Amino acid sequence: MERQKQMLGCTDQSACMAELSAALGVDGLLLEDVTKLEGTTQLTVGVVASGDGKAAGAVQ
């Protein structure tokens, strides 16, 4: 994904996600983040819409 962003020349994160998902021909991208702090692990999952790059939802 990082290589795709570099090739598209993305500078704005939300615009980049919109361009990347459109280039892949999908309706949205599933993004995840795993954080571990003091023995606790937190998983955050979100969906970014391809049309405008805005978050379509997130669960923590």
Secondary structure, 3 states (H helix, E strand, C coil): CHHHHHHHCCCCHHHHHHHHHHHHCCCEEEEEEEEEECCEEEEEEEEEECCCCCEEEEEC
